[in-house]
Structure formats: structure tokens, C-alpha cells
Amino acid sequence: MRAGGRHPSYCVFERLRASGLRPTRQRVALCNLIFGAGDRHLSAEELHEEAHKAGEPVSLATVYNTLHQFTDAGLVRPISGEGQRTYFDTNTSDHHHFFVESDNTMIDIPDGTITVDNLPEPPEGMEIVNIDVVVRLRRKADAKTLS
């Protein structure tokens, strides 16, 4: 129990219910892993590995399904990473990212440092929902070894 008499999963149950999701054992376990470490970016494969290390026997398909349910519920925000890999961001506010190629990691870009101007008009009946800017980074030493 935490200070104040709340079980660590108590807020997870509230978060899931408030998002319209039934707090199943697997959703609660994955939610605790995702949000227990504060704001971060992780892939389904990374979450799957964390779950197994924590003794939670979930399949990779269950992790993917749960992350997509969390996305639909507004709990996480998907970001395209390297190739086909998608990262899920626990910070759902509008912000942009650095992607460190050598580490396959995402880092938040501080708010207000990027301005996106001259956006095209969306097609009739459509509206722009979000703009994701991902700035790819390579360490200078990595660049030298590639030449």
C-alpha cells in the first residue's frame, strides 16, 4: 500500500474506467508498467519484454492490442519511429520528438521550439488533427564511422 492507504493499482483502475476500458488483469498490469515510470516512449516489443521481466505472462499480440486500445482511449499517443516500429508516448499533449537512430529512442523536443507554418488546406470534409515532427539524430562519432 502507498501512503494514504491506496493500493498502487488504484489509480490505474480509475484511469482505465475513465477512458471507457474495463480494467482486466492484463490491462492493469500493462498500464502499471507503462505509466509507473512517468512520461516515456516505448515500443510494443519493449513493453512485452518489461512485462515478462515483471512476471506478467502476456503475448506480444496482447501487448499490441492493449496499446491500440490505449491509443483509441487517448491514454497513449503513437509515433512512427524507424521503419515499421511504432513508439507509444505516455505524454499525449501536442509536442514533437528527436529520434536517436543508434539507440532507437525517442526524446521530447521542448515545447515552443518548433513552428510549423504554411500548412496545406486539408481536403473538403477533413480537418488536421495533429502534426508530428520527428527529427532524426545521429551521434557525430557514428557519422564518421559510416563514411
N, C-alpha and C positions, 0 to 999 in steps of 0.2 A: 504494500500500500504506500501511496505517496502521502506527503504532508497534506492535511485537510481531509484524510480518510478516503480519497479517491483511488480506485484501482487504476494502474497505468492505461488500461484499455478503455476506461470510461469515456474519455473524450473521443476516442476512435468510434465507439458506438454512436455517440451523438453526431459526429461528423458524417458517418455513413448514413444514418437515418435522415439527417437534414438534407442530404444530397439525393434522397429517394432510393437509397440502396439498402437492402436487407443485410444486417451485419452477420454474415455467415462466418464460421470459424476461419476459413481461408482468407476471406476479405479482411477480417480483423487482423489476422497475423501479418498479411502483406501491408496493410495500412500502417500498422505499428512499425514495420521495417522502413517503409517509405518515409513516413513523417517523423519518426523518432529521432532522426539525425538533423532536423532543421531543413532549411531550403537546400535543395541539391538537384542534380541532374543524374539520372541513371537509365540504363537500358534494361529491357526485359531480361536479357541474359545475366546482367549484374544482379538484378533483384532475385532471379532464380537461384543464383549462387549464394547470395546472402540468406535466402530462405533455408536452403539446405544446411548451411553452416549453423543456422539458428535451430536446426532440428525440425523444420517445417517441411513435411514431405509433399511438395506441390510440383505438378508437372510444368514444363515450360509453356504448354498451351494454356494452362490455367493462369499463369502469370500474365501472358499476353491478353487473354480475355479480361482479366481483372483490370489491367492497366487501361484497356479500351473502355471498360465500364467506368473507371475513374475519370477518364478523359471526357466521356459523354456527360458525366455528372458534374464536370467542372472542377474536380479535385486536383488534376494534374494537366499539364499542357504539353502536347507532343512537339518535338523539334527534330527536323531532319538532320542527321549527322553525316557520317562518312558512308558512302554507298547506300545500301538499303537500311542501315541501322537508324533507328529512331530512339531519341532520348526523351525521357519524361521529366518535366520540370515541376517541382512542387510549388514554385513561385509562379502563380498564374497571372500576375499583373503584366501589363504590356512592357516588355523590355527586350533587349537584343543580347546576342551572345558572341563570344570568342569560341572557336573550336581549335583545340591544340591537337594537330594531326598526329604527332608522335605518341601522345598519351591517350588519344581518343577520349578527351574530356571536354566538357562544356564549362565555360566560365561566364557569369553575368557581366555584361557591359554596364557600367554605371549609368543610371537614368540621366537623360538630358544630354548625352554626349553625341548622339546621332540624330540628325534631322533628315527625314525623308520628304522630299519636295517633288512637285510635278508628277503626281500620280495620274495614271490614265483614268478616264471615266470608265466605270465598270459597265458591262453590257446592260441593256434595259432589263429592269426587274431584278437586278443584282446589286448588292452593296458590299463594300470592303469591310471585312470583319476584323482582320488583324494583318499586320505586316511583320514578318520575321526576317531580321537581318542576322546572318551568321558570318562572322569574319574569321576566315581560316588562318591559323598561325602555324609557323614552323620555327623552331629554335634556330638561331643563326648558325650554330655549330652543325645542326642537321643539314642545313642548306649547303654548307661547304663540303660535307662528305658525299652529297649527291652529285656534285659537279665533277 
